[in-house]
Amino acid sequence: MTRRAPFVVAYSIATALIIAGLIYGFRTWRADDDKPKAAATPTVTKIVYISTDGIIENIERRLTQHQGQQMKATCPKKVSKAIGTKFSCKVYFAGRKDVIATARVKIDGPHGQFSWKSHSKVKSKPTS
């Protein structure tokens, strides 16, 4: 081996390390604009449903008292418990099939509190 051989070997190793470092640097370096943006985490809101049995009982009881005749109501079986949820119920004279009114219901409170108003469809009286 000549005197220059150790320098050539050291120079070759140093050059190889520099090239490897440059390759690694270019592969891992990105400008801020090129970085993938973190996706906004979607918020999943769980829908909590409540039964309308108590609402139906309330509508039937109050309208029966007001009309002096037995009243029946049908509503969706379950509705969202979220405040502001609105839905409609059909109101009938007991034993009849024709809808005489619609009760419009709105969920007002976090524990299923509600309010409702009835709106007549037809001005009819029950047959005795």
Backbone bond lengths (Angstrom), bond angles and torsions (degrees), N, CA, C in turn:
res aa  C-N    CA-C-N  psi(-1)  N-CA   C-N-CA  omega(-1)  CA-C   N-CA-C  phi
1 M - - - 1.421 - - 1.519 109.91 -
2 T 1.301 114.23 142.54 1.459 118.45 -179.60 1.513 110.03 -89.19
3 R 1.318 114.19 172.86 1.464 119.12 179.96 1.516 111.95 -66.29
4 R 1.306 117.11 -28.27 1.469 120.27 -178.21 1.522 111.80 -78.52
5 A 1.285 119.97 -19.90 1.459 123.31 -174.70 1.526 113.03 -57.79
6 P 1.333 121.34 -45.80 1.469 119.59 179.72 1.527 112.20 -62.72
7 F 1.331 117.62 -35.10 1.460 120.26 178.47 1.520 111.44 -69.48
8 V 1.307 117.01 -37.54 1.470 121.63 178.57 1.520 109.76 -64.77
9 V 1.324 116.35 -43.01 1.465 120.59 179.59 1.533 109.51 -64.52
10 A 1.330 117.66 -46.69 1.462 121.73 -179.94 1.528 110.09 -63.49
11 Y 1.311 116.49 -41.71 1.464 121.08 179.10 1.528 110.05 -64.01
12 S 1.313 117.69 -41.33 1.470 121.70 -179.98 1.527 110.59 -65.08
13 I 1.328 117.05 -42.91 1.461 120.82 179.27 1.535 110.45 -64.54
14 A 1.329 116.34 -44.75 1.470 120.97 179.52 1.528 109.94 -62.18
15 T 1.304 117.48 -42.93 1.469 121.47 179.16 1.527 110.49 -63.14
16 A 1.326 116.99 -43.22 1.466 121.06 179.71 1.531 110.67 -62.90
17 L 1.344 117.36 -41.56 1.465 120.78 178.45 1.527 111.65 -65.30
18 I 1.304 117.35 -40.12 1.472 121.11 178.55 1.521 110.11 -65.13
19 I 1.305 117.51 -44.31 1.468 121.03 179.09 1.524 110.44 -63.39
20 A 1.335 117.22 -43.60 1.466 120.92 178.95 1.529 110.09 -62.22
21 G 1.332 116.96 -41.09 1.472 120.93 178.04 1.514 111.96 -63.70
22 L 1.327 116.96 -41.49 1.469 120.85 178.19 1.528 110.83 -64.35
23 I 1.316 117.07 -43.49 1.466 120.63 179.08 1.530 110.07 -61.92
24 Y 1.333 116.13 -46.40 1.464 120.11 179.03 1.534 110.57 -60.81
25 G 1.323 115.80 -44.18 1.466 120.74 -179.40 1.523 112.53 -61.82
26 F 1.317 116.63 -44.62 1.468 119.54 -179.90 1.527 112.01 -68.22
27 R 1.313 117.02 -34.04 1.469 119.67 -178.86 1.525 111.77 -72.52
28 T 1.318 117.34 -32.07 1.462 119.97 -176.58 1.518 113.08 -97.98
29 W 1.310 118.73 -16.70 1.452 121.67 -178.33 1.511 109.64 -83.29
30 R 1.351 115.09 136.35 1.463 121.36 174.26 1.506 107.04 -141.85
31 A 1.303 115.34 147.24 1.461 119.85 173.68 1.527 107.62 -70.31
32 D 1.320 117.52 158.06 1.464 120.90 -179.63 1.519 112.14 -56.47
33 D 1.321 117.13 -34.58 1.468 120.53 -178.95 1.520 112.13 -69.47
34 D 1.326 116.66 -23.47 1.454 119.91 -177.52 1.526 112.95 -87.83
35 K 1.329 116.89 -11.59 1.457 119.26 -177.68 1.519 109.36 -69.13
36 P 1.296 116.27 137.75 1.462 118.13 177.38 1.525 109.26 -65.35
37 K 1.303 115.10 135.48 1.457 120.90 -179.98 1.524 109.23 -79.57
38 A 1.292 115.40 140.15 1.461 119.91 177.51 1.531 107.36 -70.48
39 A 1.293 116.18 126.06 1.462 120.50 179.95 1.516 108.64 -69.24
40 A 1.326 115.00 140.87 1.457 119.39 176.98 1.520 108.12 -64.30
41 T 1.295 115.42 132.58 1.455 119.63 179.70 1.520 108.35 -71.38
42 P 1.326 116.93 119.90 1.462 118.07 -179.45 1.525 109.82 -68.39
43 T 1.319 114.46 139.95 1.457 118.04 176.98 1.512 107.71 -92.89
44 V 1.299 114.36 126.26 1.452 120.41 -180.00 1.518 107.56 -100.62
45 T 1.316 115.25 119.39 1.443 119.96 178.84 1.512 107.99 -100.71
46 K 1.298 114.91 118.78 1.450 119.86 -179.90 1.530 108.35 -75.45
47 I 1.321 116.13 129.39 1.462 120.45 178.11 1.518 107.76 -88.74
48 V 1.323 114.67 123.41 1.458 120.42 178.73 1.530 106.78 -103.81
49 Y 1.328 115.26 126.71 1.453 120.39 -178.66 1.519 110.57 -101.88
50 I 1.331 114.72 149.23 1.455 120.06 174.65 1.524 108.58 -124.95
51 S 1.307 114.71 153.10 1.454 120.66 176.59 1.525 108.55 -75.87
52 T 1.321 116.56 149.61 1.466 120.04 178.53 1.528 112.11 -98.99
53 D 1.333 117.94 9.72 1.468 120.50 -178.21 1.531 112.18 -55.83
54 G 1.330 117.15 -46.28 1.469 120.46 179.62 1.522 112.37 -65.39
55 I 1.324 116.69 -34.84 1.460 121.10 178.77 1.522 109.52 -67.04
56 I 1.337 115.81 -43.84 1.473 120.29 178.76 1.526 110.10 -60.54
57 E 1.326 117.03 -45.68 1.467 120.70 179.42 1.519 111.03 -59.26
58 N 1.333 116.94 -42.05 1.464 121.51 179.92 1.527 110.94 -63.70
59 I 1.316 117.11 -46.82 1.476 121.08 180.00 1.520 110.05 -62.01
60 E 1.333 117.33 -48.52 1.471 120.79 -178.50 1.529 111.08 -61.18
61 R 1.326 116.95 -45.42 1.468 120.51 -178.07 1.528 111.57 -62.90
62 R 1.315 116.71 -47.62 1.472 119.92 -177.33 1.522 112.29 -68.75
63 L 1.330 117.37 -40.75 1.466 118.64 179.14 1.523 111.77 -71.61
64 T 1.331 117.77 -33.14 1.469 120.89 176.16 1.529 109.35 -63.78
65 Q 1.332 117.34 -43.18 1.462 121.08 177.21 1.528 110.77 -62.12
66 H 1.306 116.66 -42.23 1.471 121.71 -177.47 1.521 111.74 -70.75
67 Q 1.324 117.93 -41.41 1.463 121.93 -175.32 1.532 112.70 -85.94
68 G 1.319 117.25 -24.65 1.455 119.59 -175.48 1.528 111.65 76.91
69 Q 1.285 118.06 9.08 1.465 125.21 177.87 1.526 107.99 -130.83
70 Q 1.319 116.33 150.84 1.464 120.27 178.40 1.527 109.85 -65.96
71 M 1.341 116.09 127.42 1.464 121.91 -179.42 1.532 109.01 -114.98
72 K 1.322 115.77 152.33 1.462 123.02 176.66 1.527 108.30 -127.75
73 A 1.319 115.60 149.17 1.465 120.70 177.90 1.523 108.83 -135.52
74 T 1.312 115.39 148.01 1.469 121.15 172.71 1.524 107.89 -126.45
75 C 1.318 114.75 133.78 1.467 122.09 -179.44 1.524 107.62 -132.67
76 P 1.338 117.38 167.11 1.463 118.40 171.89 1.532 108.25 -57.07
77 K 1.329 117.95 146.91 1.478 121.31 -177.34 1.523 112.32 -63.46
78 K 1.341 116.88 -40.59 1.459 121.57 179.61 1.515 109.00 -138.13
79 V 1.329 115.55 145.83 1.460 121.49 176.95 1.527 108.88 -136.36
80 S 1.317 116.32 161.88 1.456 120.98 177.93 1.520 109.43 -64.55
81 K 1.325 115.35 140.00 1.463 121.51 -179.98 1.529 111.34 -81.81
82 A 1.316 117.77 -3.99 1.462 121.80 -175.88 1.526 111.15 -62.10
83 I 1.328 114.77 137.01 1.460 120.02 177.31 1.525 108.58 -59.43
84 G 1.325 115.92 133.29 1.460 121.41 -179.82 1.513 113.52 98.89
85 T 1.330 117.85 -9.38 1.464 120.81 177.89 1.523 108.72 -61.58
86 K 1.320 116.36 132.68 1.465 121.75 179.51 1.524 108.99 -123.04
87 F 1.324 115.89 143.90 1.460 121.13 175.10 1.517 108.38 -156.92
88 S 1.316 115.43 166.92 1.463 121.20 -178.02 1.512 110.97 -118.59
89 C 1.332 114.88 149.04 1.458 122.67 176.17 1.525 107.76 -123.74
90 K 1.314 116.03 146.38 1.460 121.36 177.60 1.524 108.43 -92.72
91 V 1.337 116.19 140.95 1.461 121.35 -177.92 1.532 108.82 -119.59
92 Y 1.341 115.45 135.22 1.464 123.11 -177.64 1.527 109.50 -131.75
93 F 1.348 116.43 157.25 1.454 119.50 163.08 1.520 105.42 -75.33
94 A 1.339 117.64 140.32 1.459 121.11 -179.41 1.526 109.48 -57.18
95 G 1.327 116.18 134.69 1.455 121.42 178.65 1.522 114.04 85.57
96 R 1.315 117.55 -2.53 1.472 120.57 178.26 1.515 109.63 -117.63
97 K 1.321 115.25 157.29 1.459 119.34 -176.63 1.522 113.86 -104.59
98 D 1.335 117.08 -15.13 1.465 118.33 -176.96 1.532 110.29 -78.76
99 V 1.325 114.61 133.21 1.461 121.56 -179.38 1.526 107.41 -74.98
100 I 1.341 116.00 125.22 1.463 118.69 -179.49 1.527 112.56 -104.47
101 A 1.338 116.18 -17.13 1.464 119.08 -179.19 1.525 109.82 -158.68
102 T 1.309 113.50 165.59 1.456 121.06 173.93 1.520 107.30 -121.95
103 A 1.306 116.24 131.70 1.460 120.97 174.73 1.523 106.88 -100.69
104 R 1.319 115.83 118.77 1.462 120.40 178.99 1.520 107.87 -96.57
105 V 1.331 115.33 120.43 1.462 122.13 -172.57 1.527 109.51 -112.33
106 K 1.333 115.04 143.03 1.467 120.71 176.47 1.525 107.97 -134.10
107 I 1.341 115.94 131.99 1.462 121.26 175.89 1.530 106.90 -78.13
108 D 1.355 115.74 121.82 1.468 121.29 -173.99 1.525 114.93 -104.80
109 G 1.325 117.75 -22.22 1.463 118.91 -173.81 1.508 112.90 -134.37
110 P 1.326 116.04 166.65 1.463 121.37 -175.65 1.523 114.43 -68.93
111 H 1.303 117.42 -15.34 1.463 120.59 -178.98 1.520 111.85 -108.66
112 G 1.327 116.33 23.05 1.460 120.35 177.09 1.516 114.24 88.84
113 Q 1.342 117.86 10.14 1.455 118.98 176.30 1.528 108.15 -59.53
114 F 1.321 116.18 146.70 1.456 119.33 -175.54 1.520 110.50 -145.34
115 S 1.318 114.71 162.93 1.461 122.15 171.16 1.519 106.49 -133.76
116 W 1.317 116.85 157.01 1.452 119.57 179.72 1.520 110.11 -152.65
117 K 1.311 115.44 157.12 1.461 123.44 175.49 1.517 106.78 -137.66
118 S 1.324 115.14 141.36 1.467 117.89 177.29 1.524 108.80 -100.54
119 H 1.317 114.31 147.01 1.458 122.00 179.80 1.524 107.44 -130.45
120 S 1.333 115.96 117.42 1.473 120.58 -176.98 1.512 110.59 -66.29
121 K 1.344 114.07 141.81 1.468 120.79 174.18 1.507 109.64 -96.41
122 V 1.340 115.81 -44.20 1.447 121.39 -177.02 1.527 107.57 -136.60
123 K 1.283 116.01 146.17 1.448 119.95 174.88 1.524 106.93 -91.05
124 S 1.333 115.87 89.25 1.462 119.50 -179.77 1.512 109.36 -128.83
125 K 1.296 115.07 159.91 1.456 120.95 177.51 1.514 108.04 -119.96
126 P 1.313 116.32 148.99 1.464 118.08 -179.55 1.526 110.84 -68.02
127 T 1.319 114.37 148.45 1.463 118.11 174.99 1.515 108.42 -85.48
128 S 1.307 115.80 138.21 1.463 118.83 -177.16 1.505 111.05 -85.30
